[in-house]
Amino acid sequence: MKKALYIGLGGISFVLGTLGLSLPLIPTVPLYMLTSFLWLRSSEKLYGKFIASTYYQKYVQELIIEKKMTNKGLVRLFLMIFIVFLIPGILVNNLAMRISLVIVYVLHLIFLTLYFKKKEKKQVTVGVEKN
């Protein structure tokens, strides 16, 4: 029973994550990570097929595990976050909320840039020999 529940929930999270590839408000990466977790717990066959898929490789393996993102991808990410934050900023007339949205957006800019550029700095320093 538990195995079937995990397979079913994994299937739902996979479908929603795949829809998120074309619908900007559905988060693909967290749903794919949930799919990975659920299928790991239920079916080695499904898990193996999923982690070998191009979707998993592109959206989870490269972004989360290897921390690879192009500058173009980073700009697209920040633009999408900006649009998502802009919608309530326009619709709700509350100065405190607008200020908090700006602060959270700036923090996203800073920390996501550091997160994705951190590996590049490490690779540069690894090649330097110490005397």
Buried (B, 14 or more C-beta within 10 A) or exposed (E): EEEEEBBEBBBBBBEBBBEBEEEEEBEBEBBBBBBBBBBBBBBEEBBEEBBEBEBBEBBBBBBBEEBBBEEEEBEEBBEEBBEBBEEEBEEEEEEEEBEEBEEEBEEBBEEBBEEBBEEEEEEEEEEEEEE
